[in-house]
Amino acid sequence: WLVLPPSFFGGGVYGSIDLGLQLPKAVVVRVWNDKNLNGIQDKDELGIPNVQLQLVEDKTRANLFDHGGNSHEVATADEFGRAVFTSVPMGPRYRVKTTGKPDEAAVTMRNAGSDNYLDSNMNISGISDSFKLPIGASEIFDKVDVGYYFPEDAAAYVEERSAFSNAG
């Protein structure tokens, strides 16, 4: 440990020292309606509000301790389908767990594409793939996505595509 005398800080209290590391300030999870069942969030597929999610430790699936912010609490997706966890500590591997999914919704295909920003990372049990916050990351980590589909939307999409192909 390096102990610095109060005179080093001009005799006052100094609240922080910049060590050159940048900790993510938030983990943002997108929850969206995968109307065409391809497991990838397309531009016309909107977010799903009011889905409840929790950030958990990877191996134990245990809830996080209070590090300030809301990283240890259940977060609810806003009107755009975004749930935000703040003050997430560096180091451990995490998963996102669904604690309240939309009524009558089912999890869409997992890891259907090669772009972590667009494909769903949630398995059928409601647990995301494991992830670790990279050192030196930007203030926001947003590579976790949760795709759901609603059976009535899927049936309408299949019917629409079928009518389109039969019209030609």
C-alpha positions in Angstrom: 0.0 0.0 0.0 1.1 3.5 -0.7 0.2 5.9 2.0 0.4 9.6 1.1 0.5 12.3 3.8 -2.3 14.9 3.8 0.2 17.5 2.7 0.4 15.7 -0.6 -3.2 16.8 -1.3 -2.7 20.3 -0.1 -3.9 19.5 3.4 -7.5 18.8 2.2 -9.5 15.7 1.4 -9.0 14.3 -2.1 -11.9 12.2 -3.3 -10.3 10.3 -6.2 -7.1 9.6 -8.1 -7.1 9.0 -11.9 -5.2 5.7 -12.4 -5.9 5.6 -16.1 -8.5 2.8 -15.9 -12.0 3.4 -17.1 -14.8 1.4 -15.5 -18.1 0.9 -17.3 -20.7 3.0 -15.7 -23.6 1.0 -17.1 -24.6 -2.3 -18.7 -27.5 -1.8 -21.1 -29.7 -4.8 -22.1 -32.0 -4.5 -25.1 -35.3 -6.5 -25.0 -37.0 -6.7 -28.4 -39.9 -8.4 -30.3 -38.4 -10.7 -32.9 -41.5 -10.7 -35.2 -39.8 -12.7 -38.0 -38.2 -15.3 -35.7 -34.7 -15.0 -37.1 -33.0 -14.3 -33.8 -31.6 -11.0 -35.1 -33.0 -7.6 -34.2 -34.1 -6.0 -37.4 -34.7 -2.2 -37.8 -38.5 -2.6 -37.7 -38.5 -4.7 -34.6 -39.3 -2.6 -31.6 -38.3 -2.9 -27.9 -40.6 -4.6 -25.4 -41.2 -2.6 -22.2 -41.7 -3.8 -18.6 -39.5 -6.9 -18.9 -37.7 -7.5 -15.6 -34.1 -8.5 -15.7 -31.3 -9.1 -13.1 -27.6 -9.1 -13.5 -26.1 -12.2 -11.8 -22.7 -13.7 -11.2 -21.8 -16.2 -13.9 -20.9 -19.4 -12.0 -23.2 -19.2 -9.0 -26.1 -17.2 -10.6 -26.0 -15.4 -7.3 -27.3 -11.8 -7.0 -24.7 -9.1 -6.9 -23.9 -7.1 -3.8 -24.6 -3.4 -3.6 -21.8 -1.5 -5.2 -23.8 1.6 -5.5 -26.1 2.2 -8.4 -28.6 -0.6 -9.2 -26.4 -3.4 -10.4 -27.7 -5.7 -7.6 -31.4 -4.9 -8.2 -34.1 -6.0 -10.7 -34.2 -3.6 -13.7 -37.3 -3.1 -15.7 -37.1 -2.4 -19.5 -38.3 1.1 -20.4 -40.7 2.0 -23.3 -37.9 1.3 -25.8 -37.0 -2.1 -24.3 -33.8 -0.9 -22.6 -32.9 -2.0 -19.0 -29.9 -0.3 -17.5 -27.7 -1.5 -14.7 -25.4 1.1 -13.2 -22.1 0.9 -11.1 -21.3 -2.6 -12.3 -18.0 -3.7 -10.9 -15.1 -5.0 -13.1 -13.7 -8.4 -12.7 -16.3 -11.1 -12.5 -18.1 -12.8 -15.3 -21.9 -12.0 -15.5 -25.1 -13.2 -17.0 -28.5 -11.5 -17.3 -31.4 -13.4 -15.9 -35.1 -12.8 -16.8 -37.2 -12.4 -13.7 -40.4 -11.4 -15.4 -40.9 -12.1 -19.1 -43.8 -10.8 -21.2 -47.0 -12.8 -21.0 -47.3 -15.4 -23.8 -43.9 -14.6 -25.1 -41.2 -17.2 -26.0 -37.5 -16.8 -26.2 -36.3 -16.5 -29.8 -33.2 -18.2 -31.4 -30.0 -17.6 -29.5 -26.8 -16.4 -31.2 -28.3 -16.6 -34.6 -25.9 -14.1 -36.2 -22.3 -13.0 -35.8 -23.1 -9.5 -34.4 -23.5 -9.5 -30.6 -25.2 -6.1 -30.9 -28.1 -7.5 -32.9 -28.6 -11.2 -32.1 -30.3 -12.5 -28.9 -28.1 -13.9 -26.2 -30.8 -15.5 -24.0 -31.3 -19.2 -23.7 -34.6 -21.0 -23.2 -34.2 -20.9 -19.4 -34.1 -17.1 -19.4 -30.3 -16.8 -18.8 -28.0 -15.0 -21.1 -24.6 -16.0 -22.4 -21.7 -15.3 -19.9 -19.8 -12.0 -20.5 -17.1 -10.0 -18.8 -16.7 -6.3 -18.9 -13.6 -5.4 -20.9 -10.9 -3.3 -19.3 -10.8 0.1 -20.8 -14.3 -0.3 -22.1 -16.5 2.7 -22.9 -18.9 4.0 -20.3 -21.7 1.8 -21.6 -21.5 -2.0 -22.3 -24.4 -2.9 -24.6 -23.6 -6.3 -26.1 -26.4 -8.2 -24.3 -29.7 -8.6 -26.1 -32.9 -10.5 -25.3 -35.2 -11.5 -28.1 -38.7 -12.7 -27.6 -41.5 -13.5 -30.0 -45.2 -13.6 -29.5 -46.9 -16.7 -31.2 -49.7 -14.5 -32.7 -47.1 -12.2 -34.3 -45.1 -15.1 -35.7 -48.3 -16.7 -37.2 -49.2 -13.4 -38.8 -45.6 -13.0 -40.2 -45.7 -16.5 -41.7 -49.1 -15.9 -43.2 -48.0 -12.6 -44.7 -44.8 -14.1 -46.2 -46.8 -17.0 -47.6 -49.4 -14.7 -49.3 -46.5 -12.6 -50.7 -44.8 -15.6 -52.3 -48.0 -17.0 -53.7 -48.9 -13.7 -55.3 -45.8 -13.8 -57.6 
